[in-house]
Amino acid sequence: MTGMRAAILTAADILSTAKSVRIISHHDADGAVAAGLLCWALQREDITYRASLWSELSIADIGRGDVLAICDMGSGQIGEIQSTGWEHVIVCDHHVMPSFTPSPPGIVHINPCLWGLDGCRDACASTLAFLVARAMDERNADLIPLTLAGIVGDRQHLHLSGPNKAIVDEGLSRGLIKRERGPLIGGHVGEYITKSVDPFFKGLSGRPKATEAFLSSLGSAEDKELISHLTQHLLRQGARPEAVRELEDWQYWLPPFGVYVRELSTVLGVCARSCPDEAIAICLGDREAWEHGRRLSDDYDRRVLRCLIALERGAIELRHIQYFYAERGMGGICAGLGMSWLLNQEKATLALSSSDDLLKVSSRGTPHLVKKGLNLAEALRSASASVGGYGGGHPIAAGATAPRERERDFLDLVDQLVGEQLGE
């Protein structure tokens, strides 16, 4: 861990002495928070910055200048980044890399995988950006609540360990975050079930009349009894026990924002894709951006709900994987939720959408499948490269882009590779 600490201190020193900083981060909740944390740290030092959230790292559009900070992507393109001509480059990424080659001169590469940590459990991009911000100035410790929104956005709060756990433990001890057990049901149980997408209650979510009948059949159930009935409903629809346990998991309240972390993370994830500037503004405390983001999030949840109701019919199954077609921009979230609550738990899920002549792919697995050998990052990287595309990510969640006319070839290759990984 000494090497990681040294890299963080080096990055902090570069940022603290910069005249201006260009920040490029991924367009999801983790990426938005990572960018927001660096913006806070630079703003407090009166250092000029410009931040953008991108769907993918386009080397041709990076430009050149003094200091470039890339968050939540970049580890797989270190060589190409070096060729851009920036004097100093900082990469805060947590995705699995194709190879663990030393960073070239001028690049400070901070990836937990380089020091034996797990980029799916121990640290995400927000974690790394927070550690850099804190190394710049100890007062940035007050950014722990925002950091947690990034950790939750990457679902790393489910198994806290390493730097993630240390950050959350400190936030709790200092009163910066608070936690309580149980689902965020709120005041009206029927509304909670009807609007719920995570968890998604088959036959109830999106159906007010069916939900009313379900609750009437229970009578005046106490909270614990209600949770028990909802748990049984999820298990009957095929959800894995580890996913169902989230019903009674910790919920975190963020006093500085006045919301639960899950809501903040969800709103940031929606805004990061649809209006990235507002996502960063929310991180920086802009209330007007927050209210607009909440409205966007409500609309987004309705779109997700439609997608999941359609998925109740199931996905198209091959021997080792399953896939479905998703509305553009909805693939990742619907694949993840479908995998958790609805679909065949023994097959990894791919969501496909089209953009011009390209096939966009988001994939999700389960901890159960990963333990059996599933590595979606490797499968999608290899399959996409074979058909003239590219891909990568994590063993449990990965993405790819491929020529649309090679869709069948791509799917067959992924199916074959996943089958080999699972020993089938």
C-alpha positions in Angstrom: 0.0 0.0 0.0 3.0 2.2 0.3 3.1 2.6 -3.5 -0.5 3.6 -3.7 0.0 6.2 -0.9 3.0 7.6 -2.8 1.0 7.9 -6.0 -1.8 9.7 -4.2 0.6 12.2 -2.6 2.2 12.8 -6.0 -1.1 13.4 -7.6 -2.1 15.8 -4.8 1.1 17.8 -5.2 0.6 18.1 -9.0 -3.0 19.4 -8.5 -2.1 21.7 -5.7 0.6 23.5 -7.8 -1.3 23.5 -11.1 -2.4 26.7 -12.8 -5.4 25.0 -14.4 -6.7 21.5 -14.5 -8.7 19.6 -17.1 -11.0 16.9 -15.6 -12.5 14.2 -17.7 -14.6 11.5 -16.0 -17.1 8.8 -16.8 -20.8 9.6 -17.2 -22.2 7.7 -14.3 -22.7 8.3 -10.6 -19.2 7.2 -9.6 -17.6 9.2 -12.4 -19.7 12.3 -11.6 -18.7 12.1 -7.9 -15.0 11.6 -8.7 -15.1 14.7 -10.9 -17.0 16.6 -8.3 -14.6 15.8 -5.5 -11.6 17.1 -7.5 -13.6 20.2 -8.4 -14.3 20.9 -4.7 -10.6 20.4 -3.9 -9.4 22.7 -6.7 -12.1 25.3 -6.0 -11.0 25.5 -2.4 -7.4 26.2 -3.6 -8.6 28.8 -6.1 -7.3 26.7 -9.0 -9.0 27.1 -12.4 -10.5 23.9 -13.7 -12.9 22.6 -16.4 -14.7 19.3 -15.9 -16.6 17.1 -18.4 -18.3 13.7 -18.2 -17.9 11.4 -21.2 -19.4 8.1 -22.2 -16.0 6.8 -23.2 -12.4 8.2 -23.4 -11.8 9.6 -26.8 -8.1 10.2 -27.1 -8.5 12.4 -30.2 -10.7 14.9 -28.2 -8.5 15.2 -25.1 -6.4 18.1 -26.5 -3.2 19.1 -24.6 -2.2 21.4 -21.8 -0.7 21.5 -18.3 -2.5 19.0 -16.0 -5.1 16.4 -17.0 -7.1 14.3 -14.5 -9.0 11.3 -15.8 -11.4 9.5 -13.5 -13.2 6.2 -13.8 -11.6 5.3 -17.1 -8.1 5.4 -18.7 -6.3 2.4 -17.2 -6.7 0.5 -20.4 -5.4 3.4 -22.6 -2.3 4.5 -20.7 -0.1 4.3 -23.8 -2.5 6.3 -25.9 -2.9 8.9 -23.2 0.9 9.5 -23.0 0.9 10.4 -26.7 -1.5 13.3 -26.2 1.3 15.6 -25.0 0.0 16.7 -21.6 2.8 17.7 -19.2 1.1 15.9 -16.2 -1.6 13.3 -16.3 -3.4 11.7 -13.3 -5.5 8.6 -13.9 -7.9 7.5 -11.1 -9.5 4.3 -12.3 -10.6 1.1 -10.7 -11.4 -1.1 -13.7 -9.4 -4.3 -14.4 -6.6 -3.6 -16.8 -5.5 -5.8 -19.7 -1.9 -5.8 -18.4 -0.1 -4.4 -15.4 2.6 -2.4 -17.1 4.6 0.4 -15.4 3.2 3.8 -15.9 5.2 5.9 -18.5 6.8 9.2 -17.4 4.4 12.0 -16.8 1.5 9.8 -15.8 0.4 9.2 -12.2 -1.6 6.0 -12.5 -3.8 5.2 -9.4 -5.7 2.0 -9.8 -6.3 -0.3 -6.7 -5.5 -3.3 -8.9 -1.9 -2.2 -9.1 -1.5 -2.8 -5.3 -3.5 -6.0 -4.9 -6.8 -4.4 -4.1 -10.2 -5.3 -5.6 -11.6 -2.6 -7.9 -15.1 -4.1 -7.4 -15.1 -4.0 -3.6 -12.2 -2.0 -2.1 -12.2 1.2 -4.0 -14.0 2.9 -6.9 -13.0 6.1 -8.8 -14.8 8.3 -6.1 -12.7 6.6 -3.4 -9.5 7.4 -5.2 -10.5 11.0 -6.0 -11.4 11.5 -2.3 -8.0 10.2 -1.2 -6.3 12.6 -3.6 -8.5 15.5 -2.5 -7.8 14.8 1.2 -4.1 14.6 0.5 -4.4 18.1 -0.9 -6.0 19.4 2.2 -7.3 17.7 5.4 -10.4 19.9 5.4 -11.6 17.9 2.4 -12.5 15.1 4.8 -15.9 16.8 4.9 -16.5 15.4 1.4 -17.0 11.9 2.8 -20.9 12.1 2.3 -20.4 12.9 -1.4 -17.8 10.1 -1.7 -20.3 7.6 -0.4 -22.7 8.5 -3.2 -20.0 7.4 -5.7 -19.4 4.2 -3.7 -23.1 3.4 -3.7 -23.4 4.3 -7.4 -20.9 1.4 -8.1 -22.7 -0.8 -5.6 -19.5 -1.2 -3.6 -21.4 -0.4 -0.3 -22.8 -4.0 -0.3 -19.5 -5.5 0.8 -17.5 -2.7 2.3 -13.8 -3.4 2.6 -10.4 -1.7 2.2 -10.3 2.1 1.7 -14.1 2.1 1.2 -14.7 0.7 4.6 -12.2 3.1 6.2 -13.9 6.1 4.6 -17.4 5.0 5.7 -16.3 4.2 9.2 -14.7 7.6 9.6 -17.9 9.3 8.2 -20.0 7.5 10.8 -17.6 8.3 13.7 -17.5 12.0 12.8 -21.3 12.2 12.3 -20.9 13.1 8.6 -23.1 10.2 7.6 -25.7 8.2 9.6 -27.1 4.8 9.0 -30.2 2.7 9.8 -31.4 -0.8 8.9 -34.3 -1.7 6.6 -35.7 -0.6 3.2 -36.6 3.0 2.4 -40.4 2.3 2.4 -41.3 5.7 3.7 -44.9 6.6 4.6 -47.0 4.8 2.0 -46.2 1.1 1.5 -48.3 0.8 -1.7 -46.6 3.7 -3.4 -43.2 2.2 -2.4 -44.0 -1.2 -4.0 -45.7 0.3 -7.1 -42.8 2.6 -7.9 -40.0 0.3 -6.9 -37.5 -0.8 -9.5 -34.7 -1.9 -7.1 -36.0 -4.3 -5.9 -38.4 -5.0 -8.7 -41.5 -6.9 -7.5 -42.7 -9.0 -10.4 -46.4 -8.5 -11.0 -46.6 -5.6 -8.5 -44.1 -2.9 -9.5 -45.8 -0.6 -11.9 -49.2 -2.1 -11.1 -51.2 -0.1 -8.4 -54.3 -2.4 -8.5 -52.3 -5.6 -8.1 -50.3 -4.0 -5.3 -53.5 -2.9 -3.5 -54.8 -6.5 -3.7 -51.5 -7.9 -2.4 -51.5 -5.6 0.6 -55.2 -6.3 1.3 -54.4 -10.0 1.5 -51.9 -9.3 4.2 -54.2 -7.3 6.4 -52.5 -5.0 8.9 -49.0 -6.5 8.8 -46.3 -5.1 10.9 -43.1 -3.8 9.3 -41.1 -7.0 10.0 -44.0 -9.2 8.7 -44.4 -7.0 5.6 -40.6 -7.3 4.8 -40.9 -11.0 5.3 -43.8 -11.2 2.8 -41.9 -9.0 0.3 -38.8 -11.2 0.7 -40.8 -14.3 -0.1 -42.3 -12.7 -3.1 -38.8 -11.9 -4.5 -37.5 -15.4 -3.8 -40.5 -16.9 -5.6 -39.8 -14.8 -8.7 -36.3 -16.3 -8.8 -34.1 -13.6 -7.2 -31.0 -14.9 -5.5 -30.9 -14.8 -1.7 -27.9 -12.4 -1.6 -29.9 -9.8 -3.7 -33.0 -10.2 -1.5 -30.9 -9.6 1.6 -30.5 -6.0 0.4 -34.1 -5.4 1.7 -32.7 -5.4 5.3 -29.3 -3.8 4.5 -28.0 -0.5 5.8 -29.4 2.7 4.6 -27.2 5.9 4.8 -28.5 9.3 5.6 -26.4 12.3 4.4 -27.0 15.3 6.8 -25.1 17.8 4.5 -27.5 17.0 1.6 -30.6 16.2 3.6 -31.2 13.0 1.6 -30.5 9.3 1.7 -27.4 8.4 -0.2 -29.3 6.1 -2.5 -31.4 9.0 -3.8 -28.4 11.2 -4.3 -26.5 8.5 -6.1 -29.5 7.7 -8.4 -30.1 11.4 -9.3 -26.4 11.8 -10.1 -26.4 8.7 -12.3 -29.3 10.0 -14.3 -27.9 13.5 -14.6 -24.4 12.3 -15.5 -25.8 10.8 -18.7 -28.5 13.4 -19.7 -27.1 16.7 -18.4 -23.5 16.2 -17.1 -22.9 19.8 -16.2 -25.8 19.6 -13.7 -24.5 16.4 -12.2 -21.3 18.2 -11.3 -23.3 21.2 -10.1 -25.2 18.9 -7.8 -21.9 17.6 -6.4 -21.0 21.2 -5.7 -24.2 21.9 -3.8 -26.4 23.6 -6.4 -30.0 23.3 -5.2 -31.6 24.3 -8.4 -29.7 21.6 -10.3 -30.7 19.1 -7.6 -34.4 19.8 -8.0 -34.2 19.5 -11.7 -32.2 16.3 -11.3 -34.9 14.8 -9.1 -37.5 15.5 -11.8 -35.3 13.8 -14.4 -34.7 10.9 -12.0 -38.5 10.4 -11.6 -38.9 10.2 -15.4 -35.9 7.9 -15.7 -37.4 5.5 -13.1 -40.6 5.4 -15.1 -38.6 4.3 -18.2 -36.7 1.7 -16.2 -40.1 0.4 -14.9 -41.4 0.0 -18.5 -38.2 -1.9 -19.4 -38.4 -4.3 -16.4 -42.1 -5.0 -17.0 -41.2 -6.0 -20.5 -38.4 -8.2 -19.2 -40.9 -10.1 -17.1 -41.4 -12.2 -20.2 -37.7 -13.2 -20.0 -34.7 -12.7 -22.2 -33.4 -14.6 -25.3 -31.3 -17.4 -24.0 -28.2 -19.0 -25.6 -26.3 -21.9 -24.0 -24.4 -19.8 -21.5 -25.7 -16.3 -21.7 -29.0 -14.4 -22.2 -29.7 -11.1 -23.9 -32.4 -8.6 -24.6 -32.8 -5.4 -26.6 -32.9 -2.2 -24.6 -33.8 1.5 -25.2 -30.6 3.4 -25.8 -29.0 4.5 -22.6 -31.0 2.0 -20.5 -29.0 -1.2 -21.1 -26.7 -1.1 -18.1 -29.3 -0.4 -15.5 -31.9 -2.8 -16.9 -29.4 -5.6 -17.3 -28.3 -5.1 -13.7 -31.8 -5.0 -12.3 -33.0 -7.8 -14.6 -30.1 -10.0 -13.4 -30.9 -9.2 -9.8 -34.6 -9.7 -9.8 -36.1 -11.3 -12.9 -33.9 -13.3 -15.2 -32.2 -16.7 -15.2 -29.6 -16.5 -12.4 -27.4 -19.1 -14.1 -26.7 -17.1 -17.2 -24.9 -13.7 -17.5 -27.1 -11.0 -19.1 -26.3 -8.8 -22.1 -28.4 -5.7 -23.0 -28.1 -4.6 -26.6 -28.8 -1.3 -28.2 -27.9 0.4 -31.5 -26.2 3.7 -32.2 -25.7 4.4 -35.9 -23.8 1.4 -37.2 -22.6 0.3 -33.8 -23.9 -2.3 -31.4 -23.7 -1.0 -27.8 -23.5 -3.8 -25.2 -23.9 -3.7 -21.4 -23.5 -6.9 -19.4 -24.1 -8.1 -15.8 -23.4 -11.2 -13.9 -23.8 -12.2 -10.2 -21.3 -12.8 -7.4 -22.4 -16.5 -7.7 -21.4 -16.7 -11.3 -18.1 -14.8 -10.7 -17.2 -17.4 -8.1 -17.7 -20.1 -10.7 -15.3 -18.3 -13.0 -17.3 -15.7 -14.9 -15.2 -12.8 -16.2 -17.3 -10.5 -18.4 -14.5 -8.0 -18.8 -12.3 -10.6 -20.5 -15.2 -12.2 -22.5 -16.4 -8.9 -23.9 -12.9 -7.6 -24.5 -11.9 -10.7 -26.5 -15.2 -11.1 -28.4 -15.5 -7.4 -29.4 -11.8 -7.3 -30.5 -12.4 -10.4 -32.7 -15.2 -8.6 -34.6 -13.5 -5.2 -34.8 -14.7 -3.5 -31.7 -13.6 -3.0 -28.1 -14.7 -3.6 -24.6 -13.8 -4.2 -20.9 -14.8 -3.5 -17.4 -15.2 -5.8 -14.4 -15.7 -9.5 -14.1 -19.3 -8.9 -12.9 -20.1 -5.9 -15.1 -18.6 -5.0 -18.5 -19.4 -3.1 -21.7 -18.5 -3.4 -25.3 -19.0 -1.7 -28.7 -19.0 -3.7 -31.9 -20.0 -3.3 -35.6 -23.8 -3.8 -35.7 -23.6 -6.2 -38.7 -21.4 -8.5 -36.5 -24.0 -8.9 -33.8 -24.5 -12.6 -34.2 -20.8 -13.4 -34.4 -20.2 -11.3 -31.3 -23.0 -13.0 -29.3 -21.8 -16.5 -30.3 -18.2 -15.6 -29.3 -19.3 -14.3 -25.9 -21.5 -17.4 -25.4 -18.5 -19.6 -26.2 -16.1 -17.7 -24.0 -18.5 -17.6 -21.0 -19.1 -21.3 -21.4 -15.3 -21.9 -21.2 -15.0 -19.7 -18.1 -17.7 -21.6 -16.3 -16.3 -25.0 -17.3 -19.4 -25.9 -19.3 
